[in-house]
Amino acid sequence: MTAPLDGVLVADFSRVLAGPLATMTLADLGATVVKVERPGTGDETRIWGPPWTATSTVYYECVNRTKLGIALDFTDASDRAAAQELARRADVVVHNLRGMERFGLDYPTVAATNPRVVYCSISGFGMAADRPGYDFLVQATGGLMSITGDADGEPRKVGVALVDVLTGKDAVIGILAALNARARTGRGEHVEVSLLSSLLGGLVNQAAGFLETGTPPGRMGNQHPSIAPYETLRCADGLLAVACGNNEQFARLAGALDVPALAGDLRYATNAARVSNRPALVAELEARLASATVAAWEARLRAVGVPCGQVGDLRSAFALAEECGLAPTVEVGTGRQVRHPVQYASAATVAPTPPPALGEHDALVRGWLAGPADVRLSAPRAAGTAR
């Protein structure tokens, strides 16, 4: 068995999160990824701590496993030539750097000597925009913060760099689609993705609602603009997340709360009616939920098929994943990381290796670049399986 992307060579000129996440995903799928960094400093996430690891930071290591690392100074003629040769040999080039044309690493220049290359450019606001892009800025300017937080509170960012993550995943989608097209046509492609476009695509129903009505949505805390009850409800000792996506589930909820008449009440009989009468509905539900604990209600509601769960933290989230048989982590060196989320029935699993130290594989990669182009570059693989 081989991994899905076995034999694919990726030149990774990206830094921070979206690009490195995309290239690590390709490595998880079996591609050989060469991460190129600036000598001396490398990827700036190497110093984005705490938390710290024995060699760098959690931030750097969470998106850079299973890569070969080389340090190249593009202002040095020899190093620049090495970078250009790497791009010429690569199946995929990924970057989120400005001014690649100054170093002969832009798409037209690379494609002139490597017409089969799938070249992915990642930016904050589009390649034509003269604006640096960071996740937090795009959450703010792209509208995500305007719909996140309590209705009477300040706009809030999401608790993780979600826009970078969406963009990295979109980049992988674009790269895989272009590789598939290349298998038919023999031609490469320039794939472009931006944090702003990925965010707008990720806003789905909220963006569609604005385009339909012309009215920007606002913040609703944990409530949903189109479904009720689909929110956190207060019990005797805390909050329970309840997600009734249809009338049958609501009827089960009402029955379990010993108020079955709510399901036939015209104010609550349909989802549209429940959304229109949400404050009254929530008051009636919480009056019943106040009689017992979150754990007691979760057990009772789940037993009758009502989607619900306690509001947990990462400790309980990983425990839940284990309970569900998802094997959420993988051994990487002496520690653990979140495993690649897609599992295959028959494809080989790549045993991950620790993220490279700055320039760790200089000799290996430079030696290969100096040799025949038809010799395959093989990344060192570690023994190990996901657990």
Secondary structure, DSSP 8 states (H G I E B T S, - for coil): ---TTTT-EEEEE--TTHHHHHHHHHHHTT-EEEEEE-TTT-SGGGG--SSB-SSSBHHHHTT-TT-EEEE--TTSHHHHHHHHHHHHH-SEEEE--S-GGGGT-SHHHHHHH-TT-EEEEEESS-TT------HHHHHHHTSTGGGSS-TTS-----SS-HHHHHHHHHHHHHHHHHHHHHHHHS--EEEEEEHHHHHHHHTHHHHHHHHHHS------TT--SS-SSEEEEE-SSSEEEEE--SHHHHHHHHHHTT-GGGGGSTTTSSHHHHHHTHHHHHHHHHHHHTTS-HHHHHHHHHHTT--EEE---HHHHHHHHHHTT---EEEETTEEEE--S---SSS----------TTTTHHHHHHHHTS-TTS----------B-
